[in-house]
Amino acid sequence: MPIIIPDSVFDKYFDVVDSTFTIFGVDCKLVYIEKVEEIADTFDNVPDNRSINPNRRRTDDFRREDKVYKEVEVYETVRIKVYWDRKSWVQVGKTSIVAPDNAIQTIFFTTDLGKIMRAKEMIVHNDISDETEMRFQRTGEPFPMGLKQTRYFGCFWERS
């Protein structure tokens, strides 16, 4: 005989976990790269980029045909729970987690998954960014978490 759990139990669980984002979550900046800002009246010292993959080039400026483009960082703030200590990490599967030394684990809402996937980097904890800016890049793919695995995702990040 299957056990039927009322939806009110899940609603209460989601309310409690959502409140932990308000209490324990921190505001972080997601860093996106916008590539197509044309620079007018530039000197002719920007190298041509005839590569198929211009994003692999390490310069911010590049020329395509007769136009010069510059990569610009764009920021967006999201509320995320950040776990710095490996002992506090939520276990994924039955195996132990292998991550770099300066790695962190984050938990965020499913609604922010698209933003996390598009972001090049994340600047952790906006409130202390005046003292130190800690940039991280994603390690691996985000994974679903929590009851029903529909509302929250987790992800590992390494220091960039």
PyMOL commands that place a pseudoatom at each C-alpha (Angstrom):
pseudoatom trace, name=CA, resn=MET, resi=1, chain=A, elem=C, hetatm=0, pos=[0.000, 0.000, 0.000]
pseudoatom trace, name=CA, resn=PRO, resi=2, chain=A, elem=C, hetatm=0, pos=[1.556, 3.331, -1.030]
pseudoatom trace, name=CA, resn=ILE, resi=3, chain=A, elem=C, hetatm=0, pos=[1.858, 6.151, 1.454]
pseudoatom trace, name=CA, resn=ILE, resi=4, chain=A, elem=C, hetatm=0, pos=[0.113, 9.329, 0.380]
pseudoatom trace, name=CA, resn=ILE, resi=5, chain=A, elem=C, hetatm=0, pos=[1.626, 12.511, 1.745]
pseudoatom trace, name=CA, resn=PRO, resi=6, chain=A, elem=C, hetatm=0, pos=[-0.670, 15.535, 1.659]
pseudoatom trace, name=CA, resn=ASP, resi=7, chain=A, elem=C, hetatm=0, pos=[0.496, 18.595, -0.295]
pseudoatom trace, name=CA, resn=SER, resi=8, chain=A, elem=C, hetatm=0, pos=[0.243, 20.675, 2.878]
pseudoatom trace, name=CA, resn=VAL, resi=9, chain=A, elem=C, hetatm=0, pos=[3.314, 18.826, 4.224]
pseudoatom trace, name=CA, resn=PHE, resi=10, chain=A, elem=C, hetatm=0, pos=[5.344, 19.819, 1.176]
pseudoatom trace, name=CA, resn=ASP, resi=11, chain=A, elem=C, hetatm=0, pos=[4.025, 23.394, 1.346]
pseudoatom trace, name=CA, resn=LYS, resi=12, chain=A, elem=C, hetatm=0, pos=[5.161, 23.682, 4.976]
pseudoatom trace, name=CA, resn=TYR, resi=13, chain=A, elem=C, hetatm=0, pos=[8.584, 22.206, 4.094]
pseudoatom trace, name=CA, resn=PHE, resi=14, chain=A, elem=C, hetatm=0, pos=[9.048, 24.696, 1.233]
pseudoatom trace, name=CA, resn=ASP, resi=15, chain=A, elem=C, hetatm=0, pos=[8.004, 27.598, 3.503]
pseudoatom trace, name=CA, resn=VAL, resi=16, chain=A, elem=C, hetatm=0, pos=[10.588, 26.624, 6.120]
pseudoatom trace, name=CA, resn=VAL, resi=17, chain=A, elem=C, hetatm=0, pos=[13.415, 26.118, 3.601]
pseudoatom trace, name=CA, resn=ASP, resi=18, chain=A, elem=C, hetatm=0, pos=[12.525, 29.358, 1.776]
pseudoatom trace, name=CA, resn=SER, resi=19, chain=A, elem=C, hetatm=0, pos=[12.833, 31.238, 5.077]
pseudoatom trace, name=CA, resn=THR, resi=20, chain=A, elem=C, hetatm=0, pos=[16.401, 29.919, 5.476]
pseudoatom trace, name=CA, resn=PHE, resi=21, chain=A, elem=C, hetatm=0, pos=[17.374, 31.850, 2.337]
pseudoatom trace, name=CA, resn=THR, resi=22, chain=A, elem=C, hetatm=0, pos=[16.257, 35.044, 4.079]
pseudoatom trace, name=CA, resn=ILE, resi=23, chain=A, elem=C, hetatm=0, pos=[18.077, 34.156, 7.312]
pseudoatom trace, name=CA, resn=PHE, resi=24, chain=A, elem=C, hetatm=0, pos=[21.260, 32.426, 6.104]
pseudoatom trace, name=CA, resn=GLY, resi=25, chain=A, elem=C, hetatm=0, pos=[21.488, 33.430, 2.434]
pseudoatom trace, name=CA, resn=VAL, resi=26, chain=A, elem=C, hetatm=0, pos=[23.860, 36.078, 1.119]
pseudoatom trace, name=CA, resn=ASP, resi=27, chain=A, elem=C, hetatm=0, pos=[23.589, 38.335, -1.909]
pseudoatom trace, name=CA, resn=CYS, resi=28, chain=A, elem=C, hetatm=0, pos=[26.063, 37.375, -4.618]
pseudoatom trace, name=CA, resn=LYS, resi=29, chain=A, elem=C, hetatm=0, pos=[26.830, 38.917, -7.987]
pseudoatom trace, name=CA, resn=LEU, resi=30, chain=A, elem=C, hetatm=0, pos=[26.690, 36.780, -11.094]
pseudoatom trace, name=CA, resn=VAL, resi=31, chain=A, elem=C, hetatm=0, pos=[29.136, 37.974, -13.756]
pseudoatom trace, name=CA, resn=TYR, resi=32, chain=A, elem=C, hetatm=0, pos=[28.042, 37.804, -17.388]
pseudoatom trace, name=CA, resn=ILE, resi=33, chain=A, elem=C, hetatm=0, pos=[30.074, 38.808, -20.431]
pseudoatom trace, name=CA, resn=GLU, resi=34, chain=A, elem=C, hetatm=0, pos=[28.503, 41.060, -23.048]
pseudoatom trace, name=CA, resn=LYS, resi=35, chain=A, elem=C, hetatm=0, pos=[30.585, 40.909, -26.225]
pseudoatom trace, name=CA, resn=VAL, resi=36, chain=A, elem=C, hetatm=0, pos=[29.051, 43.171, -28.801]
pseudoatom trace, name=CA, resn=GLU, resi=37, chain=A, elem=C, hetatm=0, pos=[29.714, 46.724, -27.759]
pseudoatom trace, name=CA, resn=GLU, resi=38, chain=A, elem=C, hetatm=0, pos=[31.113, 48.524, -30.770]
pseudoatom trace, name=CA, resn=ILE, resi=39, chain=A, elem=C, hetatm=0, pos=[33.875, 51.024, -30.117]
pseudoatom trace, name=CA, resn=ALA, resi=40, chain=A, elem=C, hetatm=0, pos=[33.896, 53.969, -32.499]
pseudoatom trace, name=CA, resn=ASP, resi=41, chain=A, elem=C, hetatm=0, pos=[36.961, 55.994, -33.502]
pseudoatom trace, name=CA, resn=THR, resi=42, chain=A, elem=C, hetatm=0, pos=[39.599, 53.557, -32.327]
pseudoatom trace, name=CA, resn=PHE, resi=43, chain=A, elem=C, hetatm=0, pos=[43.141, 53.300, -33.551]
pseudoatom trace, name=CA, resn=ASP, resi=44, chain=A, elem=C, hetatm=0, pos=[44.081, 50.507, -35.912]
pseudoatom trace, name=CA, resn=ASN, resi=45, chain=A, elem=C, hetatm=0, pos=[46.073, 48.526, -33.350]
pseudoatom trace, name=CA, resn=VAL, resi=46, chain=A, elem=C, hetatm=0, pos=[43.409, 45.974, -32.390]
pseudoatom trace, name=CA, resn=PRO, resi=47, chain=A, elem=C, hetatm=0, pos=[44.352, 42.566, -33.830]
pseudoatom trace, name=CA, resn=ASP, resi=48, chain=A, elem=C, hetatm=0, pos=[42.049, 40.755, -36.235]
pseudoatom trace, name=CA, resn=ASN, resi=49, chain=A, elem=C, hetatm=0, pos=[40.228, 37.763, -34.869]
pseudoatom trace, name=CA, resn=ARG, resi=50, chain=A, elem=C, hetatm=0, pos=[39.792, 35.286, -37.687]
pseudoatom trace, name=CA, resn=SER, resi=51, chain=A, elem=C, hetatm=0, pos=[39.269, 32.373, -35.355]
pseudoatom trace, name=CA, resn=ILE, resi=52, chain=A, elem=C, hetatm=0, pos=[36.084, 30.334, -35.303]
pseudoatom trace, name=CA, resn=ASN, resi=53, chain=A, elem=C, hetatm=0, pos=[36.022, 30.686, -31.501]
pseudoatom trace, name=CA, resn=PRO, resi=54, chain=A, elem=C, hetatm=0, pos=[36.677, 34.333, -30.598]
pseudoatom trace, name=CA, resn=ASN, resi=55, chain=A, elem=C, hetatm=0, pos=[35.691, 33.641, -26.978]
pseudoatom trace, name=CA, resn=ARG, resi=56, chain=A, elem=C, hetatm=0, pos=[38.906, 31.631, -26.480]
pseudoatom trace, name=CA, resn=ARG, resi=57, chain=A, elem=C, hetatm=0, pos=[41.013, 34.710, -27.152]
pseudoatom trace, name=CA, resn=ARG, resi=58, chain=A, elem=C, hetatm=0, pos=[42.402, 36.250, -23.951]
pseudoatom trace, name=CA, resn=THR, resi=59, chain=A, elem=C, hetatm=0, pos=[42.004, 39.911, -24.980]
pseudoatom trace, name=CA, resn=ASP, resi=60, chain=A, elem=C, hetatm=0, pos=[38.987, 42.074, -24.265]
pseudoatom trace, name=CA, resn=ASP, resi=61, chain=A, elem=C, hetatm=0, pos=[39.132, 43.880, -27.622]
pseudoatom trace, name=CA, resn=PHE, resi=62, chain=A, elem=C, hetatm=0, pos=[38.880, 42.132, -30.955]
pseudoatom trace, name=CA, resn=ARG, resi=63, chain=A, elem=C, hetatm=0, pos=[38.196, 43.089, -34.556]
pseudoatom trace, name=CA, resn=ARG, resi=64, chain=A, elem=C, hetatm=0, pos=[35.709, 41.431, -36.872]
pseudoatom trace, name=CA, resn=GLU, resi=65, chain=A, elem=C, hetatm=0, pos=[35.721, 42.754, -40.439]
pseudoatom trace, name=CA, resn=ASP, resi=66, chain=A, elem=C, hetatm=0, pos=[35.710, 46.562, -39.991]
pseudoatom trace, name=CA, resn=LYS, resi=67, chain=A, elem=C, hetatm=0, pos=[34.211, 46.659, -36.492]
pseudoatom trace, name=CA, resn=VAL, resi=68, chain=A, elem=C, hetatm=0, pos=[35.917, 46.559, -33.115]
pseudoatom trace, name=CA, resn=TYR, resi=69, chain=A, elem=C, hetatm=0, pos=[34.190, 44.845, -30.170]
pseudoatom trace, name=CA, resn=LYS, resi=70, chain=A, elem=C, hetatm=0, pos=[34.936, 44.900, -26.470]
pseudoatom trace, name=CA, resn=GLU, resi=71, chain=A, elem=C, hetatm=0, pos=[33.895, 42.431, -23.795]
pseudoatom trace, name=CA, resn=VAL, resi=72, chain=A, elem=C, hetatm=0, pos=[32.123, 44.099, -20.871]
pseudoatom trace, name=CA, resn=GLU, resi=73, chain=A, elem=C, hetatm=0, pos=[31.191, 42.490, -17.546]
pseudoatom trace, name=CA, resn=VAL, resi=74, chain=A, elem=C, hetatm=0, pos=[27.532, 42.762, -16.543]
pseudoatom trace, name=CA, resn=TYR, resi=75, chain=A, elem=C, hetatm=0, pos=[26.418, 41.940, -12.993]
pseudoatom trace, name=CA, resn=GLU, resi=76, chain=A, elem=C, hetatm=0, pos=[23.191, 40.565, -11.552]
pseudoatom trace, name=CA, resn=THR, resi=77, chain=A, elem=C, hetatm=0, pos=[22.493, 40.011, -7.850]
pseudoatom trace, name=CA, resn=VAL, resi=78, chain=A, elem=C, hetatm=0, pos=[20.929, 36.786, -6.572]
pseudoatom trace, name=CA, resn=ARG, resi=79, chain=A, elem=C, hetatm=0, pos=[20.292, 35.453, -3.069]
pseudoatom trace, name=CA, resn=ILE, resi=80, chain=A, elem=C, hetatm=0, pos=[22.156, 32.178, -2.460]
pseudoatom trace, name=CA, resn=LYS, resi=81, chain=A, elem=C, hetatm=0, pos=[23.088, 30.016, 0.511]
pseudoatom trace, name=CA, resn=VAL, resi=82, chain=A, elem=C, hetatm=0, pos=[26.879, 29.541, 0.529]
pseudoatom trace, name=CA, resn=TYR, resi=83, chain=A, elem=C, hetatm=0, pos=[28.615, 26.737, 2.415]
pseudoatom trace, name=CA, resn=TRP, resi=84, chain=A, elem=C, hetatm=0, pos=[32.343, 27.316, 2.965]
pseudoatom trace, name=CA, resn=ASP, resi=85, chain=A, elem=C, hetatm=0, pos=[33.101, 24.326, 5.198]
pseudoatom trace, name=CA, resn=ARG, resi=86, chain=A, elem=C, hetatm=0, pos=[33.170, 20.853, 3.612]
pseudoatom trace, name=CA, resn=LYS, resi=87, chain=A, elem=C, hetatm=0, pos=[31.558, 19.387, 6.732]
pseudoatom trace, name=CA, resn=SER, resi=88, chain=A, elem=C, hetatm=0, pos=[28.443, 21.477, 6.045]
pseudoatom trace, name=CA, resn=TRP, resi=89, chain=A, elem=C, hetatm=0, pos=[28.112, 20.409, 2.414]
pseudoatom trace, name=CA, resn=VAL, resi=90, chain=A, elem=C, hetatm=0, pos=[25.027, 18.505, 1.401]
pseudoatom trace, name=CA, resn=GLN, resi=91, chain=A, elem=C, hetatm=0, pos=[26.084, 15.049, 0.234]
pseudoatom trace, name=CA, resn=VAL, resi=92, chain=A, elem=C, hetatm=0, pos=[25.416, 14.237, -3.412]
pseudoatom trace, name=CA, resn=GLY, resi=93, chain=A, elem=C, hetatm=0, pos=[24.920, 10.521, -3.875]
pseudoatom trace, name=CA, resn=LYS, resi=94, chain=A, elem=C, hetatm=0, pos=[26.721, 7.880, -1.828]
pseudoatom trace, name=CA, resn=THR, resi=95, chain=A, elem=C, hetatm=0, pos=[30.259, 8.751, -2.921]
pseudoatom trace, name=CA, resn=SER, resi=96, chain=A, elem=C, hetatm=0, pos=[32.473, 11.327, -1.314]
pseudoatom trace, name=CA, resn=ILE, resi=97, chain=A, elem=C, hetatm=0, pos=[32.770, 14.683, -3.035]
pseudoatom trace, name=CA, resn=VAL, resi=98, chain=A, elem=C, hetatm=0, pos=[36.039, 15.516, -4.768]
pseudoatom trace, name=CA, resn=ALA, resi=99, chain=A, elem=C, hetatm=0, pos=[36.459, 19.271, -5.093]
pseudoatom trace, name=CA, resn=PRO, resi=100, chain=A, elem=C, hetatm=0, pos=[39.378, 21.728, -5.209]
pseudoatom trace, name=CA, resn=ASP, resi=101, chain=A, elem=C, hetatm=0, pos=[40.764, 23.154, -1.956]
pseudoatom trace, name=CA, resn=ASN, resi=102, chain=A, elem=C, hetatm=0, pos=[39.133, 26.569, -2.260]
pseudoatom trace, name=CA, resn=ALA, resi=103, chain=A, elem=C, hetatm=0, pos=[35.747, 25.182, -3.299]
pseudoatom trace, name=CA, resn=ILE, resi=104, chain=A, elem=C, hetatm=0, pos=[32.340, 26.199, -1.979]
pseudoatom trace, name=CA, resn=GLN, resi=105, chain=A, elem=C, hetatm=0, pos=[28.878, 24.698, -2.294]
pseudoatom trace, name=CA, resn=THR, resi=106, chain=A, elem=C, hetatm=0, pos=[25.848, 26.840, -3.043]
pseudoatom trace, name=CA, resn=ILE, resi=107, chain=A, elem=C, hetatm=0, pos=[22.130, 26.178, -2.856]
pseudoatom trace, name=CA, resn=PHE, resi=108, chain=A, elem=C, hetatm=0, pos=[19.743, 28.323, -4.870]
pseudoatom trace, name=CA, resn=PHE, resi=109, chain=A, elem=C, hetatm=0, pos=[16.199, 28.394, -6.247]
pseudoatom trace, name=CA, resn=THR, resi=110, chain=A, elem=C, hetatm=0, pos=[15.335, 26.596, -9.471]
pseudoatom trace, name=CA, resn=THR, resi=111, chain=A, elem=C, hetatm=0, pos=[14.199, 29.945, -10.878]
pseudoatom trace, name=CA, resn=ASP, resi=112, chain=A, elem=C, hetatm=0, pos=[17.844, 31.104, -10.746]
pseudoatom trace, name=CA, resn=LEU, resi=113, chain=A, elem=C, hetatm=0, pos=[19.186, 28.029, -12.581]
pseudoatom trace, name=CA, resn=GLY, resi=114, chain=A, elem=C, hetatm=0, pos=[19.257, 29.744, -15.986]
pseudoatom trace, name=CA, resn=LYS, resi=115, chain=A, elem=C, hetatm=0, pos=[21.157, 32.695, -14.520]
pseudoatom trace, name=CA, resn=ILE, resi=116, chain=A, elem=C, hetatm=0, pos=[23.704, 30.400, -12.856]
pseudoatom trace, name=CA, resn=MET, resi=117, chain=A, elem=C, hetatm=0, pos=[24.251, 28.450, -16.073]
pseudoatom trace, name=CA, resn=ARG, resi=118, chain=A, elem=C, hetatm=0, pos=[24.842, 31.618, -18.135]
pseudoatom trace, name=CA, resn=ALA, resi=119, chain=A, elem=C, hetatm=0, pos=[27.193, 33.223, -15.614]
pseudoatom trace, name=CA, resn=LYS, resi=120, chain=A, elem=C, hetatm=0, pos=[30.907, 33.134, -16.262]
pseudoatom trace, name=CA, resn=GLU, resi=121, chain=A, elem=C, hetatm=0, pos=[31.781, 33.733, -12.601]
pseudoatom trace, name=CA, resn=MET, resi=122, chain=A, elem=C, hetatm=0, pos=[30.209, 34.598, -9.276]
pseudoatom trace, name=CA, resn=ILE, resi=123, chain=A, elem=C, hetatm=0, pos=[31.381, 37.221, -6.792]
pseudoatom trace, name=CA, resn=VAL, resi=124, chain=A, elem=C, hetatm=0, pos=[30.439, 35.852, -3.382]
pseudoatom trace, name=CA, resn=HIS, resi=125, chain=A, elem=C, hetatm=0, pos=[28.961, 37.969, -0.596]
pseudoatom trace, name=CA, resn=ASN, resi=126, chain=A, elem=C, hetatm=0, pos=[28.270, 41.537, -1.741]
pseudoatom trace, name=CA, resn=ASP, resi=127, chain=A, elem=C, hetatm=0, pos=[28.455, 42.894, 1.821]
pseudoatom trace, name=CA, resn=ILE, resi=128, chain=A, elem=C, hetatm=0, pos=[32.193, 42.172, 2.104]
pseudoatom trace, name=CA, resn=SER, resi=129, chain=A, elem=C, hetatm=0, pos=[33.154, 42.953, -1.494]
pseudoatom trace, name=CA, resn=ASP, resi=130, chain=A, elem=C, hetatm=0, pos=[34.618, 46.299, -0.360]
pseudoatom trace, name=CA, resn=GLU, resi=131, chain=A, elem=C, hetatm=0, pos=[37.226, 44.486, 1.743]
pseudoatom trace, name=CA, resn=THR, resi=132, chain=A, elem=C, hetatm=0, pos=[37.886, 41.557, -0.591]
pseudoatom trace, name=CA, resn=GLU, resi=133, chain=A, elem=C, hetatm=0, pos=[36.380, 40.320, -3.827]
pseudoatom trace, name=CA, resn=MET, resi=134, chain=A, elem=C, hetatm=0, pos=[36.115, 36.544, -4.009]
pseudoatom trace, name=CA, resn=ARG, resi=135, chain=A, elem=C, hetatm=0, pos=[35.444, 35.267, -7.524]
pseudoatom trace, name=CA, resn=PHE, resi=136, chain=A, elem=C, hetatm=0, pos=[34.412, 31.683, -8.198]
pseudoatom trace, name=CA, resn=GLN, resi=137, chain=A, elem=C, hetatm=0, pos=[33.665, 29.704, -11.344]
pseudoatom trace, name=CA, resn=ARG, resi=138, chain=A, elem=C, hetatm=0, pos=[31.327, 26.732, -11.594]
pseudoatom trace, name=CA, resn=THR, resi=139, chain=A, elem=C, hetatm=0, pos=[32.750, 23.234, -11.145]
pseudoatom trace, name=CA, resn=GLY, resi=140, chain=A, elem=C, hetatm=0, pos=[30.527, 20.591, -12.659]
pseudoatom trace, name=CA, resn=GLU, resi=141, chain=A, elem=C, hetatm=0, pos=[26.836, 20.811, -13.303]
pseudoatom trace, name=CA, resn=PRO, resi=142, chain=A, elem=C, hetatm=0, pos=[24.123, 21.964, -10.882]
pseudoatom trace, name=CA, resn=PHE, resi=143, chain=A, elem=C, hetatm=0, pos=[22.050, 19.193, -9.317]
pseudoatom trace, name=CA, resn=PRO, resi=144, chain=A, elem=C, hetatm=0, pos=[18.468, 19.147, -7.942]
pseudoatom trace, name=CA, resn=MET, resi=145, chain=A, elem=C, hetatm=0, pos=[17.989, 19.049, -4.161]
pseudoatom trace, name=CA, resn=GLY, resi=146, chain=A, elem=C, hetatm=0, pos=[15.318, 18.833, -1.495]
pseudoatom trace, name=CA, resn=LEU, resi=147, chain=A, elem=C, hetatm=0, pos=[11.976, 17.058, -1.362]
pseudoatom trace, name=CA, resn=LYS, resi=148, chain=A, elem=C, hetatm=0, pos=[10.516, 16.415, -4.817]
pseudoatom trace, name=CA, resn=GLN, resi=149, chain=A, elem=C, hetatm=0, pos=[13.787, 17.844, -6.243]
pseudoatom trace, name=CA, resn=THR, resi=150, chain=A, elem=C, hetatm=0, pos=[11.903, 20.576, -8.090]
pseudoatom trace, name=CA, resn=ARG, resi=151, chain=A, elem=C, hetatm=0, pos=[12.436, 23.770, -6.102]
pseudoatom trace, name=CA, resn=TYR, resi=152, chain=A, elem=C, hetatm=0, pos=[16.154, 23.934, -5.193]
pseudoatom trace, name=CA, resn=PHE, resi=153, chain=A, elem=C, hetatm=0, pos=[19.469, 23.254, -6.898]
pseudoatom trace, name=CA, resn=GLY, resi=154, chain=A, elem=C, hetatm=0, pos=[22.996, 22.894, -5.579]
pseudoatom trace, name=CA, resn=CYS, resi=155, chain=A, elem=C, hetatm=0, pos=[26.288, 23.626, -7.291]
pseudoatom trace, name=CA, resn=PHE, resi=156, chain=A, elem=C, hetatm=0, pos=[30.005, 23.525, -6.541]
pseudoatom trace, name=CA, resn=TRP, resi=157, chain=A, elem=C, hetatm=0, pos=[32.322, 26.436, -7.316]
pseudoatom trace, name=CA, resn=GLU, resi=158, chain=A, elem=C, hetatm=0, pos=[36.098, 26.763, -7.343]
pseudoatom trace, name=CA, resn=ARG, resi=159, chain=A, elem=C, hetatm=0, pos=[38.152, 29.904, -6.845]
pseudoatom trace, name=CA, resn=SER, resi=160, chain=A, elem=C, hetatm=0, pos=[39.054, 31.621, -10.099]
for i in range(1, 160): cmd.bond("trace and resi %d" % i, "trace and resi %d" % (i + 1))
show_as sticks, trace
zoom trace
